[in-house]
Amino acid sequence: MTSKVEEALGYEQARDELIEVVRRLEAGGTTLEESLALWERGEELAKVCRRWLDGARARLDAALAEEAEAEQEGGADGSDGSDGSDGSDDR
């Protein structure tokens, strides 16, 4: 379950905060309790980023499917989109 705060975070905000969390964990010097809290926050932020990326992928897939469907419908009548000429000037 996500809180309103996580839902309000944009992808870039969540990513940037996650980078900072990882940096702090890698730097060390925190207590076990602080490290656990940072790790938990990092997990939450990673989920937020994953939801944003999954949503973006779904939108891209839908747009590509729509485009492919439009191309199939356009070519279903045997038309290749050209005017039927061979490029020569028949005047």
PyMOL Python script that loads the backbone (N, CA, C, O; Angstrom):
from pymol import cmd

cmd.read_pdbstr("""\
ATOM      1  N   MET A   1       0.842  -1.177   0.000  1.00  0.00           N
ATOM      2  CA  MET A   1       0.000   0.000   0.000  1.00  0.00           C
ATOM      3  C   MET A   1       0.891   1.246   0.000  1.00  0.00           C
ATOM      4  O   MET A   1       1.861   1.326   0.753  1.00  0.00           O
ATOM      5  N   THR A   2       0.552   2.201  -0.844  1.00  0.00           N
ATOM      6  CA  THR A   2       1.375   3.409  -0.942  1.00  0.00           C
ATOM      7  C   THR A   2       0.710   4.550  -0.192  1.00  0.00           C
ATOM      8  O   THR A   2      -0.514   4.646  -0.101  1.00  0.00           O
ATOM      9  N   SER A   3       1.559   5.402   0.335  1.00  0.00           N
ATOM     10  CA  SER A   3       1.024   6.577   1.015  1.00  0.00           C
ATOM     11  C   SER A   3       0.808   7.680  -0.004  1.00  0.00           C
ATOM     12  O   SER A   3       1.263   7.588  -1.145  1.00  0.00           O
ATOM     13  N   LYS A   4       0.111   8.723   0.418  1.00  0.00           N
ATOM     14  CA  LYS A   4      -0.141   9.863  -0.476  1.00  0.00           C
ATOM     15  C   LYS A   4       1.173  10.523  -0.886  1.00  0.00           C
ATOM     16  O   LYS A   4       1.289  11.060  -1.988  1.00  0.00           O
ATOM     17  N   VAL A   5       2.166  10.478   0.013  1.00  0.00           N
ATOM     18  CA  VAL A   5       3.451  11.100  -0.293  1.00  0.00           C
ATOM     19  C   VAL A   5       4.113  10.381  -1.462  1.00  0.00           C
ATOM     20  O   VAL A   5       4.597  11.026  -2.393  1.00  0.00           O
ATOM     21  N   GLU A   6       4.138   9.027  -1.419  1.00  0.00           N
ATOM     22  CA  GLU A   6       4.750   8.282  -2.511  1.00  0.00           C
ATOM     23  C   GLU A   6       3.983   8.484  -3.808  1.00  0.00           C
ATOM     24  O   GLU A   6       4.588   8.580  -4.876  1.00  0.00           O
ATOM     25  N   GLU A   7       2.655   8.549  -3.728  1.00  0.00           N
ATOM     26  CA  GLU A   7       1.849   8.749  -4.928  1.00  0.00           C
ATOM     27  C   GLU A   7       2.109  10.119  -5.541  1.00  0.00           C
ATOM     28  O   GLU A   7       2.004  10.288  -6.756  1.00  0.00           O
ATOM     29  N   ALA A   8       2.448  11.100  -4.702  1.00  0.00           N
ATOM     30  CA  ALA A   8       2.667  12.458  -5.190  1.00  0.00           C
ATOM     31  C   ALA A   8       4.066  12.631  -5.785  1.00  0.00           C
ATOM     32  O   ALA A   8       4.315  13.598  -6.505  1.00  0.00           O
ATOM     33  N   LEU A   9       4.978  11.704  -5.492  1.00  0.00           N
ATOM     34  CA  LEU A   9       6.334  11.821  -6.010  1.00  0.00           C
ATOM     35  C   LEU A   9       6.369  11.535  -7.500  1.00  0.00           C
ATOM     36  O   LEU A   9       5.823  10.539  -7.975  1.00  0.00           O
ATOM     37  N   GLY A  10       7.014  12.419  -8.216  1.00  0.00           N
ATOM     38  CA  GLY A  10       7.253  12.162  -9.624  1.00  0.00           C
ATOM     39  C   GLY A  10       8.431  11.214  -9.774  1.00  0.00           C
ATOM     40  O   GLY A  10       9.171  10.967  -8.821  1.00  0.00           O
ATOM     41  N   TYR A  11       8.595  10.692 -10.969  1.00  0.00           N
ATOM     42  CA  TYR A  11       9.684   9.752 -11.205  1.00  0.00           C
ATOM     43  C   TYR A  11      11.036  10.369 -10.868  1.00  0.00           C
ATOM     44  O   TYR A  11      11.836   9.763 -10.155  1.00  0.00           O
ATOM     45  N   GLU A  12      11.295  11.567 -11.375  1.00  0.00           N
ATOM     46  CA  GLU A  12      12.600  12.188 -11.167  1.00  0.00           C
ATOM     47  C   GLU A  12      12.870  12.460  -9.689  1.00  0.00           C
ATOM     48  O   GLU A  12      13.993  12.293  -9.215  1.00  0.00           O
ATOM     49  N   GLN A  13      11.836  12.879  -8.968  1.00  0.00           N
ATOM     50  CA  GLN A  13      12.004  13.126  -7.534  1.00  0.00           C
ATOM     51  C   GLN A  13      12.350  11.832  -6.803  1.00  0.00           C
ATOM     52  O   GLN A  13      13.276  11.801  -5.993  1.00  0.00           O
ATOM     53  N   ALA A  14      11.607  10.769  -7.089  1.00  0.00           N
ATOM     54  CA  ALA A  14      11.854   9.486  -6.438  1.00  0.00           C
ATOM     55  C   ALA A  14      13.239   8.964  -6.803  1.00  0.00           C
ATOM     56  O   ALA A  14      13.966   8.465  -5.943  1.00  0.00           O
ATOM     57  N   ARG A  15      13.601   9.079  -8.076  1.00  0.00           N
ATOM     58  CA  ARG A  15      14.918   8.616  -8.518  1.00  0.00           C
ATOM     59  C   ARG A  15      16.037   9.372  -7.823  1.00  0.00           C
ATOM     60  O   ARG A  15      17.000   8.771  -7.347  1.00  0.00           O
ATOM     61  N   ASP A  16      15.907  10.694  -7.764  1.00  0.00           N
ATOM     62  CA  ASP A  16      16.950  11.503  -7.140  1.00  0.00           C
ATOM     63  C   ASP A  16      17.084  11.188  -5.652  1.00  0.00           C
ATOM     64  O   ASP A  16      18.195  11.105  -5.129  1.00  0.00           O
ATOM     65  N   GLU A  17      15.953  11.014  -4.974  1.00  0.00           N
ATOM     66  CA  GLU A  17      16.020  10.666  -3.549  1.00  0.00           C
ATOM     67  C   GLU A  17      16.619   9.279  -3.373  1.00  0.00           C
ATOM     68  O   GLU A  17      17.391   9.054  -2.440  1.00  0.00           O
ATOM     69  N   LEU A  18      16.275   8.346  -4.256  1.00  0.00           N
ATOM     70  CA  LEU A  18      16.834   6.996  -4.188  1.00  0.00           C
ATOM     71  C   LEU A  18      18.350   7.032  -4.372  1.00  0.00           C
ATOM     72  O   LEU A  18      19.078   6.326  -3.674  1.00  0.00           O
ATOM     73  N   ILE A  19      18.820   7.840  -5.293  1.00  0.00           N
ATOM     74  CA  ILE A  19      20.265   7.991  -5.510  1.00  0.00           C
ATOM     75  C   ILE A  19      20.932   8.485  -4.227  1.00  0.00           C
ATOM     76  O   ILE A  19      21.998   8.003  -3.846  1.00  0.00           O
ATOM     77  N   GLU A  20      20.301   9.439  -3.576  1.00  0.00           N
ATOM     78  CA  GLU A  20      20.856   9.972  -2.325  1.00  0.00           C
ATOM     79  C   GLU A  20      20.863   8.916  -1.228  1.00  0.00           C
ATOM     80  O   GLU A  20      21.828   8.820  -0.470  1.00  0.00           O
ATOM     81  N   VAL A  21      19.809   8.130  -1.136  1.00  0.00           N
ATOM     82  CA  VAL A  21      19.742   7.061  -0.138  1.00  0.00           C
ATOM     83  C   VAL A  21      20.873   6.060  -0.374  1.00  0.00           C
ATOM     84  O   VAL A  21      21.567   5.667   0.563  1.00  0.00           O
ATOM     85  N   VAL A  22      21.051   5.656  -1.617  1.00  0.00           N
ATOM     86  CA  VAL A  22      22.110   4.698  -1.948  1.00  0.00           C
ATOM     87  C   VAL A  22      23.473   5.291  -1.617  1.00  0.00           C
ATOM     88  O   VAL A  22      24.329   4.613  -1.050  1.00  0.00           O
ATOM     89  N   ARG A  23      23.674   6.559  -1.971  1.00  0.00           N
ATOM     90  CA  ARG A  23      24.949   7.220  -1.675  1.00  0.00           C
ATOM     91  C   ARG A  23      25.242   7.190  -0.187  1.00  0.00           C
ATOM     92  O   ARG A  23      26.359   6.883   0.230  1.00  0.00           O
ATOM     93  N   ARG A  24      24.228   7.513   0.616  1.00  0.00           N
ATOM     94  CA  ARG A  24      24.412   7.522   2.077  1.00  0.00           C
ATOM     95  C   ARG A  24      24.703   6.129   2.620  1.00  0.00           C
ATOM     96  O   ARG A  24      25.537   5.966   3.510  1.00  0.00           O
ATOM     97  N   LEU A  25      24.014   5.125   2.081  1.00  0.00           N
ATOM     98  CA  LEU A  25      24.268   3.753   2.533  1.00  0.00           C
ATOM     99  C   LEU A  25      25.677   3.301   2.152  1.00  0.00           C
ATOM    100  O   LEU A  25      26.364   2.663   2.949  1.00  0.00           O
ATOM    101  N   GLU A  26      26.102   3.631   0.947  1.00  0.00           N
ATOM    102  CA  GLU A  26      27.431   3.237   0.500  1.00  0.00           C
ATOM    103  C   GLU A  26      28.532   3.956   1.258  1.00  0.00           C
ATOM    104  O   GLU A  26      29.611   3.400   1.460  1.00  0.00           O
ATOM    105  N   ALA A  27      28.270   5.190   1.682  1.00  0.00           N
ATOM    106  CA  ALA A  27      29.267   5.965   2.407  1.00  0.00           C
ATOM    107  C   ALA A  27      29.505   5.401   3.804  1.00  0.00           C
ATOM    108  O   ALA A  27      30.582   5.569   4.376  1.00  0.00           O
ATOM    109  N   GLY A  28      28.489   4.730   4.346  1.00  0.00           N
ATOM    110  CA  GLY A  28      28.639   4.167   5.687  1.00  0.00           C
ATOM    111  C   GLY A  28      28.566   5.246   6.747  1.00  0.00           C
ATOM    112  O   GLY A  28      28.156   6.375   6.477  1.00  0.00           O
ATOM    113  N   GLY A  29      28.961   4.892   7.936  1.00  0.00           N
ATOM    114  CA  GLY A  29      28.975   5.857   9.029  1.00  0.00           C
ATOM    115  C   GLY A  29      27.613   6.070   9.682  1.00  0.00           C
ATOM    116  O   GLY A  29      27.451   6.973  10.503  1.00  0.00           O
ATOM    117  N   THR A  30      26.638   5.245   9.320  1.00  0.00           N
ATOM    118  CA  THR A  30      25.327   5.376   9.950  1.00  0.00           C
ATOM    119  C   THR A  30      25.129   4.212  10.913  1.00  0.00           C
ATOM    120  O   THR A  30      25.755   3.160  10.777  1.00  0.00           O
ATOM    121  N   THR A  31      24.271   4.414  11.863  1.00  0.00           N
ATOM    122  CA  THR A  31      23.967   3.346  12.806  1.00  0.00           C
ATOM    123  C   THR A  31      23.154   2.273  12.094  1.00  0.00           C
ATOM    124  O   THR A  31      22.651   2.481  10.990  1.00  0.00           O
ATOM    125  N   LEU A  32      23.038   1.137  12.743  1.00  0.00           N
ATOM    126  CA  LEU A  32      22.235   0.058  12.171  1.00  0.00           C
ATOM    127  C   LEU A  32      20.797   0.517  11.981  1.00  0.00           C
ATOM    128  O   LEU A  32      20.187   0.235  10.949  1.00  0.00           O
ATOM    129  N   GLU A  33      20.254   1.214  12.959  1.00  0.00           N
ATOM    130  CA  GLU A  33      18.878   1.700  12.874  1.00  0.00           C
ATOM    131  C   GLU A  33      18.710   2.682  11.712  1.00  0.00           C
ATOM    132  O   GLU A  33      17.731   2.611  10.970  1.00  0.00           O
ATOM    133  N   GLU A  34      19.663   3.590  11.561  1.00  0.00           N
ATOM    134  CA  GLU A  34      19.612   4.550  10.446  1.00  0.00           C
ATOM    135  C   GLU A  34      19.740   3.829   9.100  1.00  0.00           C
ATOM    136  O   GLU A  34      19.042   4.152   8.139  1.00  0.00           O
ATOM    137  N   SER A  35      20.639   2.855   9.052  1.00  0.00           N
ATOM    138  CA  SER A  35      20.827   2.096   7.815  1.00  0.00           C
ATOM    139  C   SER A  35      19.562   1.341   7.435  1.00  0.00           C
ATOM    140  O   SER A  35      19.195   1.307   6.260  1.00  0.00           O
ATOM    141  N   LEU A  36      18.893   0.738   8.405  1.00  0.00           N
ATOM    142  CA  LEU A  36      17.645   0.025   8.136  1.00  0.00           C
ATOM    143  C   LEU A  36      16.562   0.976   7.641  1.00  0.00           C
ATOM    144  O   LEU A  36      15.813   0.653   6.719  1.00  0.00           O
ATOM    145  N   ALA A  37      16.487   2.152   8.263  1.00  0.00           N
ATOM    146  CA  ALA A  37      15.493   3.143   7.836  1.00  0.00           C
ATOM    147  C   ALA A  37      15.789   3.613   6.409  1.00  0.00           C
ATOM    148  O   ALA A  37      14.875   3.774   5.600  1.00  0.00           O
ATOM    149  N   LEU A  38      17.063   3.828   6.107  1.00  0.00           N
ATOM    150  CA  LEU A  38      17.438   4.230   4.755  1.00  0.00           C
ATOM    151  C   LEU A  38      17.118   3.125   3.749  1.00  0.00           C
ATOM    152  O   LEU A  38      16.603   3.398   2.665  1.00  0.00           O
ATOM    153  N   TRP A  39      17.420   1.897   4.104  1.00  0.00           N
ATOM    154  CA  TRP A  39      17.136   0.771   3.214  1.00  0.00           C
ATOM    155  C   TRP A  39      15.637   0.655   2.940  1.00  0.00           C
ATOM    156  O   TRP A  39      15.222   0.451   1.799  1.00  0.00           O
ATOM    157  N   GLU A  40      14.824   0.788   4.002  1.00  0.00           N
ATOM    158  CA  GLU A  40      13.366   0.723   3.825  1.00  0.00           C
ATOM    159  C   GLU A  40      12.874   1.851   2.928  1.00  0.00           C
ATOM    160  O   GLU A  40      12.017   1.637   2.072  1.00  0.00           O
ATOM    161  N   ARG A  41      13.409   3.039   3.120  1.00  0.00           N
ATOM    162  CA  ARG A  41      13.017   4.171   2.271  1.00  0.00           C
ATOM    163  C   ARG A  41      13.441   3.910   0.832  1.00  0.00           C
ATOM    164  O   ARG A  41      12.698   4.212  -0.102  1.00  0.00           O
ATOM    165  N   GLY A  42      14.619   3.354   0.654  1.00  0.00           N
ATOM    166  CA  GLY A  42      15.089   3.029  -0.681  1.00  0.00           C
ATOM    167  C   GLY A  42      14.176   2.025  -1.370  1.00  0.00           C
ATOM    168  O   GLY A  42      13.909   2.148  -2.566  1.00  0.00           O
ATOM    169  N   GLU A  43      13.697   1.035  -0.627  1.00  0.00           N
ATOM    170  CA  GLU A  43      12.763   0.054  -1.188  1.00  0.00           C
ATOM    171  C   GLU A  43      11.473   0.743  -1.633  1.00  0.00           C
ATOM    172  O   GLU A  43      10.955   0.452  -2.712  1.00  0.00           O
ATOM    173  N   GLU A  44      10.958   1.646  -0.814  1.00  0.00           N
ATOM    174  CA  GLU A  44       9.737   2.385  -1.173  1.00  0.00           C
ATOM    175  C   GLU A  44       9.955   3.215  -2.428  1.00  0.00           C
ATOM    176  O   GLU A  44       9.115   3.231  -3.327  1.00  0.00           O
ATOM    177  N   LEU A  45      11.086   3.901  -2.482  1.00  0.00           N
ATOM    178  CA  LEU A  45      11.385   4.744  -3.639  1.00  0.00           C
ATOM    179  C   LEU A  45      11.572   3.915  -4.906  1.00  0.00           C
ATOM    180  O   LEU A  45      11.151   4.322  -5.989  1.00  0.00           O
ATOM    181  N   ALA A  46      12.204   2.752  -4.769  1.00  0.00           N
ATOM    182  CA  ALA A  46      12.384   1.873  -5.922  1.00  0.00           C
ATOM    183  C   ALA A  46      11.025   1.416  -6.451  1.00  0.00           C
ATOM    184  O   ALA A  46      10.845   1.306  -7.664  1.00  0.00           O
ATOM    185  N   LYS A  47      10.072   1.151  -5.566  1.00  0.00           N
ATOM    186  CA  LYS A  47       8.729   0.752  -5.999  1.00  0.00           C
ATOM    187  C   LYS A  47       8.032   1.889  -6.739  1.00  0.00           C
ATOM    188  O   LYS A  47       7.352   1.665  -7.741  1.00  0.00           O
ATOM    189  N   VAL A  48       8.206   3.106  -6.238  1.00  0.00           N
ATOM    190  CA  VAL A  48       7.615   4.271  -6.913  1.00  0.00           C
ATOM    191  C   VAL A  48       8.200   4.397  -8.321  1.00  0.00           C
ATOM    192  O   VAL A  48       7.467   4.599  -9.289  1.00  0.00           O
ATOM    193  N   CYS A  49       9.519   4.278  -8.425  1.00  0.00           N
ATOM    194  CA  CYS A  49      10.165   4.372  -9.739  1.00  0.00           C
ATOM    195  C   CYS A  49       9.678   3.261 -10.651  1.00  0.00           C
ATOM    196  O   CYS A  49       9.410   3.501 -11.829  1.00  0.00           O
ATOM    197  N   ARG A  50       9.559   2.045 -10.125  1.00  0.00           N
ATOM    198  CA  ARG A  50       9.105   0.910 -10.934  1.00  0.00           C
ATOM    199  C   ARG A  50       7.690   1.151 -11.447  1.00  0.00           C
ATOM    200  O   ARG A  50       7.392   0.851 -12.603  1.00  0.00           O
ATOM    201  N   ARG A  51       6.806   1.696 -10.592  1.00  0.00           N
ATOM    202  CA  ARG A  51       5.431   1.977 -11.038  1.00  0.00           C
ATOM    203  C   ARG A  51       5.428   2.998 -12.170  1.00  0.00           C
ATOM    204  O   ARG A  51       4.699   2.841 -13.149  1.00  0.00           O
ATOM    205  N   TRP A  52       6.243   4.043 -12.039  1.00  0.00           N
ATOM    206  CA  TRP A  52       6.325   5.046 -13.098  1.00  0.00           C
ATOM    207  C   TRP A  52       6.836   4.426 -14.399  1.00  0.00           C
ATOM    208  O   TRP A  52       6.295   4.679 -15.475  1.00  0.00           O
ATOM    209  N   LEU A  53       7.885   3.612 -14.284  1.00  0.00           N
ATOM    210  CA  LEU A  53       8.455   2.994 -15.484  1.00  0.00           C
ATOM    211  C   LEU A  53       7.490   1.988 -16.100  1.00  0.00           C
ATOM    212  O   LEU A  53       7.378   1.913 -17.324  1.00  0.00           O
ATOM    213  N   ASP A  54       6.794   1.216 -15.276  1.00  0.00           N
ATOM    214  CA  ASP A  54       5.796   0.276 -15.797  1.00  0.00           C
ATOM    215  C   ASP A  54       4.671   1.020 -16.505  1.00  0.00           C
ATOM    216  O   ASP A  54       4.190   0.584 -17.551  1.00  0.00           O
ATOM    217  N   GLY A  55       4.258   2.140 -15.932  1.00  0.00           N
ATOM    218  CA  GLY A  55       3.213   2.954 -16.561  1.00  0.00           C
ATOM    219  C   GLY A  55       3.671   3.527 -17.889  1.00  0.00           C
ATOM    220  O   GLY A  55       2.912   3.559 -18.857  1.00  0.00           O
ATOM    221  N   ALA A  56       4.908   3.977 -17.930  1.00  0.00           N
ATOM    222  CA  ALA A  56       5.451   4.522 -19.178  1.00  0.00           C
ATOM    223  C   ALA A  56       5.548   3.424 -20.232  1.00  0.00           C
ATOM    224  O   ALA A  56       5.237   3.656 -21.401  1.00  0.00           O
ATOM    225  N   ARG A  57       5.976   2.232 -19.827  1.00  0.00           N
ATOM    226  CA  ARG A  57       6.070   1.110 -20.767  1.00  0.00           C
ATOM    227  C   ARG A  57       4.690   0.743 -21.310  1.00  0.00           C
ATOM    228  O   ARG A  57       4.537   0.472 -22.501  1.00  0.00           O
ATOM    229  N   ALA A  58       3.694   0.737 -20.433  1.00  0.00           N
ATOM    230  CA  ALA A  58       2.328   0.404 -20.869  1.00  0.00           C
ATOM    231  C   ALA A  58       1.821   1.435 -21.876  1.00  0.00           C
ATOM    232  O   ALA A  58       1.174   1.078 -22.860  1.00  0.00           O
ATOM    233  N   ARG A  59       2.114   2.710 -21.632  1.00  0.00           N
ATOM    234  CA  ARG A  59       1.690   3.750 -22.566  1.00  0.00           C
ATOM    235  C   ARG A  59       2.390   3.607 -23.911  1.00  0.00           C
ATOM    236  O   ARG A  59       1.767   3.773 -24.960  1.00  0.00           O
ATOM    237  N   LEU A  60       3.682   3.301 -23.883  1.00  0.00           N
ATOM    238  CA  LEU A  60       4.425   3.100 -25.132  1.00  0.00           C
ATOM    239  C   LEU A  60       3.895   1.889 -25.899  1.00  0.00           C
ATOM    240  O   LEU A  60       3.702   1.946 -27.113  1.00  0.00           O
ATOM    241  N   ASP A  61       3.663   0.796 -25.174  1.00  0.00           N
ATOM    242  CA  ASP A  61       3.134  -0.407 -25.816  1.00  0.00           C
ATOM    243  C   ASP A  61       1.771  -0.132 -26.447  1.00  0.00           C
ATOM    244  O   ASP A  61       1.496  -0.580 -27.560  1.00  0.00           O
ATOM    245  N   ALA A  62       0.916   0.606 -25.735  1.00  0.00           N
ATOM    246  CA  ALA A  62      -0.413   0.921 -26.264  1.00  0.00           C
ATOM    247  C   ALA A  62      -0.301   1.794 -27.518  1.00  0.00           C
ATOM    248  O   ALA A  62      -1.020   1.578 -28.493  1.00  0.00           O
ATOM    249  N   ALA A  63       0.592   2.768 -27.490  1.00  0.00           N
ATOM    250  CA  ALA A  63       0.767   3.641 -28.652  1.00  0.00           C
ATOM    251  C   ALA A  63       1.315   2.862 -29.841  1.00  0.00           C
ATOM    252  O   ALA A  63       0.883   3.077 -30.974  1.00  0.00           O
ATOM    253  N   LEU A  64       2.257   1.964 -29.595  1.00  0.00           N
ATOM    254  CA  LEU A  64       2.812   1.158 -30.679  1.00  0.00           C
ATOM    255  C   LEU A  64       1.764   0.203 -31.248  1.00  0.00           C
ATOM    256  O   LEU A  64       1.698  -0.004 -32.460  1.00  0.00           O
ATOM    257  N   ALA A  65       0.949  -0.375 -30.373  1.00  0.00           N
ATOM    258  CA  ALA A  65      -0.111  -1.275 -30.833  1.00  0.00           C
ATOM    259  C   ALA A  65      -1.142  -0.514 -31.656  1.00  0.00           C
ATOM    260  O   ALA A  65      -1.630  -1.013 -32.670  1.00  0.00           O
ATOM    261  N   GLU A  66      -1.468   0.687 -31.219  1.00  0.00           N
ATOM    262  CA  GLU A  66      -2.418   1.521 -31.956  1.00  0.00           C
ATOM    263  C   GLU A  66      -1.867   1.879 -33.331  1.00  0.00           C
ATOM    264  O   GLU A  66      -2.589   1.855 -34.328  1.00  0.00           O
ATOM    265  N   GLU A  67      -0.597   2.207 -33.372  1.00  0.00           N
ATOM    266  CA  GLU A  67       0.042   2.548 -34.646  1.00  0.00           C
ATOM    267  C   GLU A  67       0.059   1.337 -35.576  1.00  0.00           C
ATOM    268  O   GLU A  67      -0.232   1.465 -36.765  1.00  0.00           O
ATOM    269  N   ALA A  68       0.396   0.170 -35.045  1.00  0.00           N
ATOM    270  CA  ALA A  68       0.422  -1.047 -35.859  1.00  0.00           C
ATOM    271  C   ALA A  68      -0.973  -1.385 -36.372  1.00  0.00           C
ATOM    272  O   ALA A  68      -1.128  -1.809 -37.517  1.00  0.00           O
ATOM    273  N   GLU A  69      -1.976  -1.202 -35.543  1.00  0.00           N
ATOM    274  CA  GLU A  69      -3.361  -1.463 -35.943  1.00  0.00           C
ATOM    275  C   GLU A  69      -3.778  -0.509 -37.058  1.00  0.00           C
ATOM    276  O   GLU A  69      -4.425  -0.920 -38.021  1.00  0.00           O
ATOM    277  N   ALA A  70      -3.411   0.754 -36.929  1.00  0.00           N
ATOM    278  CA  ALA A  70      -3.746   1.745 -37.954  1.00  0.00           C
ATOM    279  C   ALA A  70      -3.064   1.404 -39.276  1.00  0.00           C
ATOM    280  O   ALA A  70      -3.653   1.568 -40.344  1.00  0.00           O
ATOM    281  N   GLU A  71      -1.827   0.930 -39.202  1.00  0.00           N
ATOM    282  CA  GLU A  71      -1.115   0.546 -40.420  1.00  0.00           C
ATOM    283  C   GLU A  71      -1.773  -0.655 -41.074  1.00  0.00           C
ATOM    284  O   GLU A  71      -1.875  -0.710 -42.300  1.00  0.00           O
ATOM    285  N   GLN A  72      -2.224  -1.626 -40.274  1.00  0.00           N
ATOM    286  CA  GLN A  72      -2.889  -2.809 -40.817  1.00  0.00           C
ATOM    287  C   GLN A  72      -4.216  -2.431 -41.459  1.00  0.00           C
ATOM    288  O   GLN A  72      -4.556  -2.932 -42.532  1.00  0.00           O
ATOM    289  N   GLU A  73      -4.961  -1.555 -40.810  1.00  0.00           N
ATOM    290  CA  GLU A  73      -6.249  -1.115 -41.368  1.00  0.00           C
ATOM    291  C   GLU A  73      -6.035  -0.333 -42.649  1.00  0.00           C
ATOM    292  O   GLU A  73      -6.824  -0.453 -43.587  1.00  0.00           O
ATOM    293  N   GLY A  74      -4.999   0.453 -42.700  1.00  0.00           N
ATOM    294  CA  GLY A  74      -4.696   1.240 -43.894  1.00  0.00           C
ATOM    295  C   GLY A  74      -4.283   0.371 -45.058  1.00  0.00           C
ATOM    296  O   GLY A  74      -4.543   0.720 -46.209  1.00  0.00           O
ATOM    297  N   GLY A  75      -3.642  -0.758 -44.785  1.00  0.00           N
ATOM    298  CA  GLY A  75      -3.189  -1.643 -45.841  1.00  0.00           C
ATOM    299  C   GLY A  75      -4.166  -2.758 -46.131  1.00  0.00           C
ATOM    300  O   GLY A  75      -3.914  -3.562 -47.029  1.00  0.00           O
ATOM    301  N   ALA A  76      -5.283  -2.845 -45.404  1.00  0.00           N
ATOM    302  CA  ALA A  76      -6.233  -3.943 -45.562  1.00  0.00           C
ATOM    303  C   ALA A  76      -6.964  -3.898 -46.898  1.00  0.00           C
ATOM    304  O   ALA A  76      -7.443  -4.934 -47.359  1.00  0.00           O
ATOM    305  N   ASP A  77      -7.066  -2.729 -47.539  1.00  0.00           N
ATOM    306  CA  ASP A  77      -7.783  -2.626 -48.809  1.00  0.00           C
ATOM    307  C   ASP A  77      -6.867  -2.865 -50.013  1.00  0.00           C
ATOM    308  O   ASP A  77      -7.256  -2.661 -51.163  1.00  0.00           O
ATOM    309  N   GLY A  78      -5.653  -3.298 -49.717  1.00  0.00           N
ATOM    310  CA  GLY A  78      -4.705  -3.564 -50.799  1.00  0.00           C
ATOM    311  C   GLY A  78      -3.920  -2.345 -51.193  1.00  0.00           C
ATOM    312  O   GLY A  78      -3.017  -2.428 -52.026  1.00  0.00           O
ATOM    313  N   SER A  79      -4.245  -1.224 -50.615  1.00  0.00           N
ATOM    314  CA  SER A  79      -3.548   0.014 -50.942  1.00  0.00           C
ATOM    315  C   SER A  79      -2.234   0.066 -50.194  1.00  0.00           C
ATOM    316  O   SER A  79      -2.167  -0.257 -49.008  1.00  0.00           O
ATOM    317  N   ASP A  80      -1.201   0.470 -50.888  1.00  0.00           N
ATOM    318  CA  ASP A  80       0.084   0.630 -50.222  1.00  0.00           C
ATOM    319  C   ASP A  80       0.363   2.094 -49.911  1.00  0.00           C
ATOM    320  O   ASP A  80       1.470   2.464 -49.519  1.00  0.00           O
ATOM    321  N   GLY A  81      -0.655   2.908 -50.092  1.00  0.00           N
ATOM    322  CA  GLY A  81      -0.519   4.325 -49.780  1.00  0.00           C
ATOM    323  C   GLY A  81       0.015   5.140 -50.945  1.00  0.00           C
ATOM    324  O   GLY A  81       0.114   6.363 -50.840  1.00  0.00           O
ATOM    325  N   SER A  82       0.361   4.500 -52.048  1.00  0.00           N
ATOM    326  CA  SER A  82       0.862   5.254 -53.185  1.00  0.00           C
ATOM    327  C   SER A  82      -0.308   5.619 -54.093  1.00  0.00           C
ATOM    328  O   SER A  82      -1.428   5.151 -53.889  1.00  0.00           O
ATOM    329  N   ASP A  83      -0.049   6.445 -55.082  1.00  0.00           N
ATOM    330  CA  ASP A  83      -1.111   6.881 -55.994  1.00  0.00           C
ATOM    331  C   ASP A  83      -1.250   5.954 -57.208  1.00  0.00           C
ATOM    332  O   ASP A  83      -2.028   6.236 -58.119  1.00  0.00           O
ATOM    333  N   GLY A  84      -0.502   4.861 -57.219  1.00  0.00           N
ATOM    334  CA  GLY A  84      -0.610   3.900 -58.289  1.00  0.00           C
ATOM    335  C   GLY A  84       0.292   4.191 -59.469  1.00  0.00           C
ATOM    336  O   GLY A  84       0.396   3.366 -60.377  1.00  0.00           O
ATOM    337  N   SER A  85       0.939   5.324 -59.483  1.00  0.00           N
ATOM    338  CA  SER A  85       1.802   5.654 -60.615  1.00  0.00           C
ATOM    339  C   SER A  85       3.164   5.010 -60.421  1.00  0.00           C
ATOM    340  O   SER A  85       3.573   4.692 -59.304  1.00  0.00           O
ATOM    341  N   ASP A  86       3.847   4.830 -61.531  1.00  0.00           N
ATOM    342  CA  ASP A  86       5.186   4.246 -61.445  1.00  0.00           C
ATOM    343  C   ASP A  86       6.261   5.304 -61.463  1.00  0.00           C
ATOM    344  O   ASP A  86       7.450   5.004 -61.577  1.00  0.00           O
ATOM    345  N   GLY A  87       5.833   6.538 -61.350  1.00  0.00           N
ATOM    346  CA  GLY A  87       6.788   7.642 -61.305  1.00  0.00           C
ATOM    347  C   GLY A  87       7.090   8.239 -62.669  1.00  0.00           C
ATOM    348  O   GLY A  87       7.732   9.286 -62.757  1.00  0.00           O
ATOM    349  N   SER A  88       6.631   7.579 -63.748  1.00  0.00           N
ATOM    350  CA  SER A  88       6.886   8.135 -65.071  1.00  0.00           C
ATOM    351  C   SER A  88       5.827   9.183 -65.418  1.00  0.00           C
ATOM    352  O   SER A  88       4.726   9.173 -64.868  1.00  0.00           O
ATOM    353  N   ASP A  89       6.162  10.048 -66.297  1.00  0.00           N
ATOM    354  CA  ASP A  89       5.271  11.108 -66.718  1.00  0.00           C
ATOM    355  C   ASP A  89       4.542  10.660 -67.969  1.00  0.00           C
ATOM    356  O   ASP A  89       5.153  10.564 -69.033  1.00  0.00           O
ATOM    357  N   ASP A  90       3.225  10.378 -67.866  1.00  0.00           N
ATOM    358  CA  ASP A  90       2.450   9.831 -68.991  1.00  0.00           C
ATOM    359  C   ASP A  90       1.791  10.919 -69.824  1.00  0.00           C
ATOM    360  O   ASP A  90       0.792  10.618 -70.477  1.00  0.00           O
ATOM    361  N   ARG A  91       2.251  12.111 -69.853  1.00  0.00           N
ATOM    362  CA  ARG A  91       1.616  13.187 -70.613  1.00  0.00           C
ATOM    363  C   ARG A  91       1.873  13.077 -72.047  1.00  0.00           C
ATOM    364  O   ARG A  91       1.405  13.910 -72.823  1.00  0.00           O
TER     365      ARG A  91
END
""", "prot")
cmd.dss("prot")
cmd.show_as("cartoon", "prot")
cmd.util.cbc("prot")
cmd.orient("prot")
